[in-house]
Amino acid sequence: QVHLVESGGGLVQSGDSLRIACTFSGPTFSRYAFAWFRQAPGQAREFVAAISWNGGNTYYADSVKGRFTISRDNAENMVYLQMNNLQHEDTAVYYCAAPERNYPRLQVEEWAYAHWGPGTQVTVST
């Protein structure tokens, strides 16, 4: 049974940095790709970043490219999202997700991910 829990969210100012984390429990962490999604108030959930099972491939939404970095620690069963130069429009609940199986390419669509955490709130004040 895969279980994901996000942590590290909070209130920051525009231009600040924040690292959020996803703790994985369940079998064989290293076989899973992972992704971060986010959902702002009144908006649909959107893809942010994804990382392959071995960390060798990453993919980012255009809106965060160059500011956010996804990483993983296979020894600690953790996935991270380092967020730099945060802007007010980055305010959202951030979710960690894992697919039921790995695909040939990193996926950006919600339907590809079967396991989700409850989310962590990130608020960026202007």
N, C-alpha and C positions, 0 to 999 in steps of 0.2 A: 504494500500500500504506500503510494507516494504521498508525501505531505510537505507542503511548502509554507514557510512563514517569512514575511518580509519584516524588516526592522530598519531603524535609522532615519526615518522621516522626521520632519520638523518644520519650524518656521525660520526662514533665512531672509536676508536682504538681497535685493538685486545686485548681481555681480559676485555673490558669494559662491562657495563650493560646498558640496554635500556628497557623502557616500552612503548609499543605501545597500542593504544586504538581503540575501535570500538564503534561509537555512533549509536544507533538504534533508528529509528522512525517508528511508525506504531502501529498496534494493538497488545496488549498482548505480550509484550517482554518475559514474564516469561514462555510462552508455548514453546519457541524455544530452541533447542540445537544450538550451534554455533561452528564454526571451523575457524582455521587460516590455510591458504595455503600460499605458496610463489613461486615465479618464478624468477630464476636467468637468466641473459642474455644468450640467445641461448639454454635454457633448457625448458623442460615442467614444467608446474605448478605442485607442489607437496604438499601433505598433511603435516601439521606441528603438529597441536594439535586440540582437540575437547573437548567440555564440554557439559554435559547434561543440561536439562531445569532447574534443581534445583541446579546445581553445584556439585551434589553428585558423579558424574562419570566424569573422565577425561581420555584422551588417547593421547599418544604422538608418533610421529615418533621416531625411534631409534636414529636418528641423533641428536635429541635435548633433548632426555630424560635425566633428571638430571640437565639440564641447563636452560630449558624454563619452565614456569609455566603459564597455562591458568586459568583465573578466570573471574567471572562475578559479577555485582552488579545489582540485580533485582530492587532495589529501584531507581537507577539512569539510568537504561537502557543502561548499558555499559558492554563491554567485553574487557578484557585486555590480553596482552601477555607480561609477564616479561621475558626478555632474559638476561641471565648472561653468563659471560665468552664467549662473542661473538668472533667468528672466521671469517676469511676472507670468508670462504665458506658459511657463513650465509648471505652474501650479496645478496639481492634480493628485489623484490617488494613483500610486504606482503599484503594479502587480507583477509578480514573478510567475512564469508559466513554463511548463514542460510538456512536450508532446507524448503521446502514447507510444509512438515509434519514431525512429529517425527517418527523415526524408533525404533524398539526394542533395537538396539545397536547403538552406535556412529559410524558414517560412515566416511570412509577415502577417498572415491571416489568423484571426482568432480560432477558426474552426480546426486548425492544425494542432491546437494545444488542448490536451485533455485534463491537465492538472494545473490548478491555480491556487495561489495564496490569497489571503483575505485583503491584502493591500496595505500600504503605508502612505499616510498623507504627507505631501510636500507642499508647503505654502511659501511663495516668494513674494515678499512685500516690495512695493515700489519705493 
